[in-house]
Each structure stands twice: as C-alpha cells, then as structure tokens.
Amino acid sequence: MAEKSSLERLELLGRLSSITEELESIAKSAGKSAKQAPRMDFAGGKSVSVGKEPSLVRMFYEASRSIVVKNLLAGRCAIDCYVAGKTMGLGFAVKNHQHLMKVCRTLGMGPLIFKEAEGPQGHQIVVELKKGFTASFAETAKHPICYFEAGFLSGLTERVTKRRVDLQEMSCAGAGAKNCRFVSSQAPPEDEKVRARTKGAVAILPMDQYSEENVRLLTTLAAHALTAIENTLLFEKAKRQMVIDGLTGVYNHRYFQQAVRVELKRAERHRQPLAILMMDVDRFKRVNDVCGHPQGDRLLRMVGRVLTTLVRDIDVVARYGGDEFAIVLPQTDASGAAVVASRILGWLAKTHLLRHRGKNIRVSMSIGIAVRSKAIHEPSLLIDSADKALLRAKRNGQGQIVLAAEAGK
C-alpha cells in the first residue's frame, strides 16, 4: 500500500512538472516572437493567419490556448490568466462605456452588454458576453472558466470608472450557461502588496477552483514540506546546542577552540594579525555568596550580552568556563585588542548589571591579551599565552589589562 501511494505521488509530481515545463517554454517563445507575429483576428474564438496557409504563429496560438484551457479545467492557471487579462485591459486608454464596447467588438468579444446598477451589496457592474474566448474551447467545464476575460474586462472598466474594479464570472457559456456573465465583486481588505501583485485576483477566485487532483497533490506537497521544515529545525537546534553555551547564549568552549584554529590558519595564510582576549569577572565567588547563585547566573548572562554588543560581527565571543570569557579578534593587532579591552572595562565601570537589596552592584573584569607572532603559531600556545596574561592581570588587581608580552616580566 505504501509503495502504491508513493508511485501515485510521483506520477502526480511528474505530470505537474511536465505541464510547468510546457507553459514556461511557451511563455519564453512568446516573448521572443511577439514582435514578429502577424496580426490575428480572434473573432468567434478562432485565429486566422494573414497568409492563406496555416502559419507557425497560428499553430503556436492554438497549441498554447489548448494547454492553458486544459490547465484551467484542472483548476490551475486561474490567477495567472486573470492577472494577464487585467494587465492587458489596463493597457487600453478607453475613455467611456461606448469606447469600451468598441474595443471589445474590435477584438471579437461581442455582442457585449454593460450595465451599472445598485445591488444588495451596493453599486455593482454587470457585463454579459455571448461567449468568451476561453469558453469556446471549454464546452464541458464544471465551473466558470473565463478568468482571462474577467481580468480583461476588469482592466477596461477600471480605466473608465477611475476606481478599482474586480469582476467575477458568475455564469459561463463553457459550463452550459446561456452566456458569460461577470459581476463586480466586493473585495475584502487585503495587504496592499498582495493586491498589487495579484491585481485583485485573490478576491475574484471561487474557493472551489481547485480540482480533487490539485487538493491531493497540494496536500502531499504540504506534508513533505512540513516534514522537511521540521527536520531542518531539529538539525539547526541540535547544531546550535553543540556550539552555544546554554546559560549565556554566547559560543561555548568547544567552538572557541575551533574558531582559534580556523582564524589562526587564515591569519597565517594572509599574513594578517590575530588577537584573543581571555577575561573573567573579578570576585565572582563573592557575588554568588552575597547575592545567591541565581543572581550570579544572571550576571553571567548580562556579561555575555554586553561583550556581544561591544565587538564586531566577525569577532567570536565565547564562555571559556565558569566566569571566564574569551574573544577571538581576527585582523586585530595588540593596539586594536587593547582598545576593545578598554571599551569593555569602560562600559562595565559606568553600568550596573545587578541590583541586590536596593543597591546597584557594579562589576569589573580582568583581561589578558595575546597576539599571533612567529613564536606563537599554534592555537594552544596562543590560548596559553592569553591565559597567563589574564593570571598576571588578576594578580595586579581588579579591572586590569595585561598584554602577553608583559606576562613574563
């Protein structure tokens, strides 16, 4: 049963793909040959070549219309046909109702009756055609099918009335009615971008335009899409959990080690500077003892956010462990790293990250800096150098910055 269901789905997808390719090929061909095509008379739903013998243009027209009508009968292309028709209708500079009817007669869309009246839903426009272009090729339609004509007449009427008009076909000669009857619809308020893109098409399409085949196909595609989206989200979540510290939201120790390796290789290849900062919160244990561990966790989260906002997008902020943080600074020398470190200490000095028992609490950090050099060409050596500089900074007192070059003094 499962294999049969899969084969049916593949068959539906193959049919849809085949139809799509045909329509795209026709659209491209039409765009290239439109200027060379001879003038054609659409009267009576038939195309007539300028020459006596059937031309390629005529065969193209008949084939393309046949494909479009088949798709309309199957519940496809409705919006495309409506939008194409309305775009064409808006292109005619019609001045009044008489001019509108003359344009339609010239194009073979006659006889035509145009009426305006007050209806149950207010002012309505009613247009009746003996038979539209589409209806002449659709004698067995199950629902109104002249979407191109609805769009075309909407565009012409909109030019005459100078206000938005969207006509919906209420009865269709192709579905067995005496004539094709179009009535102006009361379009619900929509997003302006949607209205501009569809030219009102959403408002004039009936809910039952999709065939059972379309519903089954769309349901299958939706199920596959939902599964793919869920799998993607799960993958992204798992990947994020592997590299993001759960408490602070910055990168974790594992990602920091990887970033140092990658950036060090890049710096050596392009002969660019590279610096890293190692830092920790001064007297963090006392914060936990006095304010409690929940407040200590909150402080670490705040520090992570502060560090992220004070560096560039290309810099990597990570929690090294406990109350220690690290920052990888690509394309940054010792002086540039010192500027970043000073910026961090300056921001902390004037900001209260915690409030305990009615008192604002400031914190400071000790920072060690290491820079890539000929003597420091391994990730472990660079990290160890910065860590030793941090240890020297902590021994010097709170809020100190020490360069790795000073660590050995």
WONOR-V656608 format. One record per pair of residues at least 24 apart in sequence whose ideal C-beta (glycine too) atoms are under 8 Angstrom apart, sorted by the first residue. I is the first residue (numbers start at 1). GAP is how many residues later the second one is. Records with the same first field share a line. If there is no record, write none. Layout:
I->GAP  GAP
This chain:
9->211
12->201  204  205  208
13->204
16->201
19->48  52  57
22->45
23->44  45  48  54
26->34  37  38  41
29->31
30->30  34
33->24  27
41->67
42->65  66  91
43->65
44->64  92
45->63  86  88  90  91  92
65->68  72
66->71
68->66
69->65  68  69  76
72->62  66  69  73  75
73->65  67  68  69  72
74->137  139  140
75->134  135  136  138  139
76->138
77->70
78->69  123  127  131
79->68  119  122  123  126
81->53  66  67  70
82->65  66  68  69  116  117  118  119  122  123
83->68  115  116  118
84->64  67
85->62  63  64  65  66  67  68  69  70
86->65  66  68  69  72  113  114  115
87->64  68  112
88->63  64  67
89->62  63  64  65  66  67  68  69  70
90->65  68  69
91->64
92->63  64  67
93->66
94->62  65  66
95->65
96->64
97->63
99->61
100->56  57  60
103->53
104->49  52
108->25
109->24  40  43
121->65
122->64
124->59  60
125->32  36  40  42  58  59
126->55  56  57  58
127->26  30  40  54  55
128->51  52  53  54
129->44  50  51  52  53
130->43  49  50
131->42  43  48  49
132->40  41  42  48
134->40
135->37  38  39  45
136->38
137->37
138->34  36  37
139->35
140->34
141->31  33  34
142->33
143->29  32  63  65  66
144->25  26  27  28  30  31  36  62
145->24  27  29  30
146->26  28  34  36
147->58
149->31  33
150->32  54
151->48  50
153->29
154->46  50
157->27
164->36
166->34  35  37  38
167->37
168->35  36  38
245->59  73  74
247->50  53  54  72
248->52  53  55  56  71
249->52  55  56
250->54  57  58  67  68  69  75
251->65  66  67  68
252->66  67
253->65  66  67  68
255->61  63
256->60  62  64  70  72
257->122  126
259->57  59  69
260->68  119  122  123
261->118
263->53  65  67
264->108  113  114  115  118
266->64
267->63  64  105
268->104  109
272->58  59
273->58  59  60  63  98  99
274->54  55  56  57  58  97  98  108
275->54  57  58  59  61  62  94  95  96  97
276->50  51  52  53  61  93  94  106  107  110
277->49  50  52  60  63  64  90  91  92  109
278->42  46  47  48  89  90  92  105  108  109  111  112
279->45  46  47  48  62  65  86  87  88  89  111
280->42  43  44  45  85  86  110  114
281->42  82  83  84
282->81  82  83  84  112  116  117
283->115
284->38  39  79
287->67  74  76
290->66
291->63  65  70
295->59  61
298->56
299->54  55  64
302->51  52
303->50  60  62
306->38  41  42  45  47
307->37
310->30  33  34  37
311->29
324->66
325->40
326->57  60
333->38
334->35  37  69  71
337->32  34
338->31  63  65
341->26  28  60
342->59
345->54  56
348->51
349->50
364->34  35
365->34
366->24  27  28  30  32  33  34
367->26  33  34  35
368->24  25  33  34  36  39
369->32  33  34  35
370->33  34
371->32  33
376->28
